[in-house]
Amino acid sequence: MRLSEDKKLVFKNIIFLGLMQGANYILPFITIPYLVRTIGIDKYGLVAFAQSFAAYFVIFTDYGFSLSATKLISINRNDSKKISEIFSSVLYVKLAFVIFSMIISTIIIFSFKKFYNEYEIFYFSLLVLIGQMLFPVWLFQGLEKMKYITLTNILIKLIFTLCIFVFIKQEKDYLYVPLINSLGFLIGGLIAFYIAIKQFNISLTFSFENIKHRLKEGWHLFLAIISTNIYRNANTFFLGLVSTNTAVGYYALTSKIVMSLQALMSPIGQSLYPHLSKKYHNISKKDAVKNLFSIARYYVLILFLIMLFVFVFSGFIIKIISAKPMPEAVIDMRVLSFVILFGSFNYLFGTIGLINLNFERYFTKSIVFVSIFDIIICLILGYFLKDLGASIAFSLTEFILFILVLNKILRIKNG
């Protein structure tokens, strides 16, 4: 059976996104065993803490554009003037937010001893903001033209992965880990920005009205994304406030492994999002939900097998990475394995489903609720149970969000 042009395009973008996700997740994953052994679990925990601090500002500067701008570009993909307007307004908002983020982060770093004592590592981690600002993944994703930046991204990531092995030789070199990571993002961002301008003939324009529109359109998705990242990425940060660097190291190690494996499904979801943005714009909500459930049938088996693999072989995986038994990390990894199942379905039914069906407000409220829940539970359980507490908080939060999202989808289907 021959595939339609639309399906061919989706499959091509799944392949390109898969390659790019491999560079973004698998290559750093390769460096984890080396870093744990070279700089130690304590310094690895400190690096993870600093990167989670920077991740807050990355989320802020993104402002939900990874979803709102992608959707807009997809709908207006045949209007070059509109694309230039969207690109320009998003860029100016991001630039303003990067400047604001650097000011706020400087105040925080010089106000608290925990930050000031290691201020270099926090600033090196924050350099990633500039690269993220310049890298318009949302533009290429919305146009379903991922091939233009995939190979460039892979090449840059390969070079800077190699730099980890070349320049990180002993414990005191831990400072260079975030610097190398940030330089990779910066160079990749500059190249992607140049490709975007040249390939799609984008002309930069300035309009306060367009900027206001982008801020308004992105607000609810910004709340959703920042709330999602609170429990998906910031538990490392919260655990660092109430526990030891070693506990942070265990949690950061296992959560990164689990999320890297979960990222195997990301290319499918990220390719479906812009494609279904256009499709669901032209069909009824009930038909859209039926389509989602037909996709979900294929998700179940794949996700269950990945989750089962992580749960059963967690001890083996940890031993390969750390070169020694870490029973605490093994337990963390088994608890976190459930995130693979529930987290992926939350993206399918929530991000792809509810956002494309214009239920951003419900999705945002649900995520804000579970994020507040996660902060409270992570701080309490993290204090008493350390890394295990943070792991329990993460898995429980994903499960509660799954119940809320599925309930809304079923109501749409039966309404």
N, C-alpha and C positions, 0 to 999 in steps of 0.2 A: 504494500500500500504506500503510495507516494504521499509525502508530507506537504502540507500547504506552505506557502511562502512565510506566513506568520509563524507557523510552528518551527520551520527551519531557522528563522531569526531567533526565536526563543532558545532553541537548542544551541545555536552558535554562541549566544550570549552566556548561556550556562557554562559552556566550555571555557570561554574567555574569563568569566568571573571565577570559575573554579581554579584556573591557573593563577589569577591574581590573589584569590584567597589563600591558595597554597603558598604564595610568596609572603603574604601578610601573617599567616598563622603557622604554617609548617616550618618555614625557615627559622623564625624565632624559637620554635619548639625544639629545633635541632640544637640550638645554643644552650638550652636550659641545663642539660646534664653537665656541659663544660663549665657553665657559670657557677652552678651549685658546688662543683668540685674545686674550682679555682678560687672564687672569692668567698665561698662558704655560705651556709644557709642563712646566717645572721645578716651578712652584707647583702645577700640576695633579697632578703626580706626588706631591707632598707631601700634598695633600688626599686622594689615593687611598690613600696609605700610612696616614694617620690613620684613614680609614674602614675599612681592612682590619684595623687594630688593634682598633677598636670591634666589628668583625664577629665576632671571636673571642668576645667577651662576649655578643653577641646569640645566638650558637650555644649558649653555655653556659646562658644563661637560658631558652632554648627547651627544652632538655633532651629533645629528641626528641618533644615533645608535638605537634608539627605532624603526626606520624604516629601515635603511640600514642594520644593523646587523640582525634584524628579517628576512628580505628578504633573506639574505645570508644563515642564519641558515636553513630556510625553504627549500631552493633549495638544500643545502648540508646535509640534515638531516640524510642521510644514510652513511655519511663519518665521522667516529668518529675522525680521525686525523685532518680533516679540521675544525671540530667543535672546537677542542682544540686550533687550531691555531687562529680561529676567537675570541674565548673567551679570550685567553691570550692577544692578541693585543688590543682588546677593553678595557680590564681591565687596561693595562699599559697606554693607552691614557687617560682614565678617571682619573687615579691616578695623572698623570702629570698635568691635567687640574684642579683637586681639589687643588693641591699645589699652582698653579698659581692663582687660584681664591681667595684663602685665603690671598695671598700677595696683590693682587689688592684691595680686599675689605677692608683690613686693612688700606691701603693708603687712600681710600675714607672716611672711618669712622673717621680717625684722621685729615682729611683735611677740613671737613665741620662741623660747629657747630650743625646743625640739626641732624647729625648722632652721633657726639661725645657726646652730652648731654644725649643720651640714648644708649650708645655703647653696654651695656650688652644685650639688646633685639636683636640687630643686630647680635652679635656673637652667641647667643642662636639659632637664626633662621638659621644661616649659618651651624650649625652642621648637618643639614639635608643632606648636600653635601656628607658626608661620607656614610650615609645609602643608598643614591641613587646610589652611585658608586658601592657598594657591592651587590645591589639588581638587579640581571640580569633578569628582566622581559622579555627582548627581547629574551633571550635564551629559556625560557619556552614557550613563545608565538610562536617563530619560529618552535619549535619542536611540538607545539600543545599539550603540557603536563602541562596545567595550574593547574591540581589538586594537584601537588606536593607542591605548595606554597600558594594555596588559603586558606586552613584551618589555616596554620601558620600565614598568614597575618591577617586573621580575628581575631584570638586569641590575637595577639599583639595589634591590634587596639582597641579591646574591653577593654583590660587591661588599655591602656593609655587614652581611653575615660573616663573610671571610675576614673582615676587619676585626670582628670580635675575637676570632681565633689568633689573629696576628698580634693585636695590641693588648689583650687582657691575659696577663701572664701570672699575676699574683694578687693577693687580697687587696692591696692598696690601689689596684687598677680599677676598682669598682666604680670610681667616678666617671670613667670613660664609657661605661655601658650606656647610660642615657644620652651622652653626647653623640656617640656613634649612631644610636637609634634616631635621634633628632636630625642629624645631618642627612641620613637616608631619606627621611620624610621631606626635608627642605629641598634637596636636589630633585627628588621625584616630583615634588610640587611644581618647581620651576619648569621642568620639562613638560609636564602635563598641561600647565597653563599655556605654554607656547604652542603646543599641539592644538589646544582648543581654539585659540585665537586664529591660527593660520588655517586649520582644517575646515572650520565652520564659518569663516569670514565674519567673526564677531567684532563689532565696533563698540567700544566703551562709551556709554552715555551716562549723564547724571540727571536724575529727576527725584526731587523730594517725594513726589506723589507715588512714584514706583517703589521707593524705599518704604514708604508708609504701608503700601499694599503688601510688600513682602513680610514686613513685621507683623501685620495683622494676620496674614495667611499662615504664618509659621508658628504663631503663639501656642495654639493647643497642641500641635505636634512637638513643639519645643518642651512643653511641660511633660508630655508623654515620654519623650526621649531622655530627658534629664532624670525623670523619675525611674525609668527603666534602668539607666546606668547607675543609679544609686544602689540598687540591689545586685546588679550584674557585675559591676566593676568596683564600686566604692566600699564593699564590705572589707576589702583589704585595708582601706584607709581607716574605717571605723574600728577594725580589729587592732590596728596600730595604735589607736588612742587608748585602748583599755588593756592591751596585752603586750607580750614581748615580741621583739623582732623575729625570734625563732618561730613563734606561733604564726606570725604573719608570713614567714617563709614557707611553712607547711601549707597554709591555706592558699597563698599565691601560686605555689607550685601546682597543687592539685586542681585548683579552679582554672588555671591556664591550660592544663592538659585537657580537662573536660570541655572547656569552651572551644579549644582547638579541634576536638573531635566533633563537637556539635556544628562547628563551622563547615563541616563536610556538606551540610544541607544548605548553607548560605547562598551558594551560587544559584541554586534552584529558586529559592525564595526571592532573591534580588533580581533575577531575570523575570520572574512572574509578576513582580510588583508593577513595573512600568507597563508591561504588556496588558495586564488585567486592569490597570488604571484606565486605559483607552477602551477596553472591551466592556467593563462594567459601567462606563459612562453612557453606553448605548443600549443596555438591557435592563430588565426589571430586577429589583433587589432579590426576589425569590429565586429567579433563574441564576443570579450570581451566587447565591448561597448553595444551590444545587451543584453548581460548578465547583465550588470550594470543597464540598463533601466528596465529590468524585476525585479531586486531587488528594484529599486526606487519606483515601484508601491506600494510595501508593506510599504515603508518608509513614503509616503505622508500622508496616513490616520493617522498613529500613531503620527507623528510629529505635524500634524495640531491639533489633539485633545489635546496633551500636551500643545502646544502654546495657544490654546483657554482657557484651564483650568487656566493657569498662568495669562492671560490677565483679565479674568472675576473675578477670586478669589484672585487677588493680595492683596486687602485690608484685606481680611480675613486671608491670610497667614501671612502678616506682623504683624497683631494684635496678632496672636497666638505666634509668635516668640518674639516680643518685649514687649508684655503685655500692650501696649498702642498704640494709633493711631500715625502713622508716614506718613502724607500725601506726604512728599517729596519722601520717599522710595516707596510708592505705585505707584507714577508716574514713577519713575525710573524702577520699575519692569515691568510695562506695555510696556514701550519703549523697554526694554531688552527681552521681550517675543519673539520678532521676531528672536532673535539670535538662538533660539531652532530650528526653521525651516531651516534658511539659513546656520547656522553653521554645522548642521548635514549633509546637502546635500553637503557642501564643503568637508567634510571628505569622503563621499561616492564617489563623482565624482573626487575629487582632490587627496586625499591620497590613497584611494583604487584603483581609476581609473588611473589617470595620472601617478602616481609613478610606479605602476605595469606595465604600458604600456610604461615605459621608457621616459616619458615626464617630468622628474624632473626639467629640466631647465625652461620650460615654467611655471610650477607650482610655482617654486621658484621665478621667475621674477614677477609673478602676486602677490604673497604674499608680497614680498619686496615693491612693488608699493603701495599696500593697507596699509601696515604697516607705511610707510612714511606719507601717507595720514592721517592715524589714529593719529599719534603723533601730527601732525600740528593741526588737528581739535580738538583733546582732550585738548591740551594746550590752544587753543583759547576759545573753548566753556566751558572748565572747569573753566577758569578764570572768564568768564561772567555768566555762568549758573550753575557753581559748579557741583554737582553730576549729575544733569540732562544732562549737556553738555557731560560728560564722557559716559553716557548711550546712548545718540544720536550717538556719535562717534563710539561706539562699534557696534551698530545695523547697521549703515550705512556702515561701513567697511565690515561686513559680507555679506551684500547685494551686494556690488560692486564686491567682490571676487566671489560670486556665479555667477554673470553675466559673468565674465571672464572665469571661469572654465567651465561653461555650454557651452559657445560659442566654446571652444576648443573641448569638447566632441562631440558636434554636427558636427563640421568640420571633426573629425575622422570618425564619423558614415557615413557622406555623401561623404567623400573623395575617 
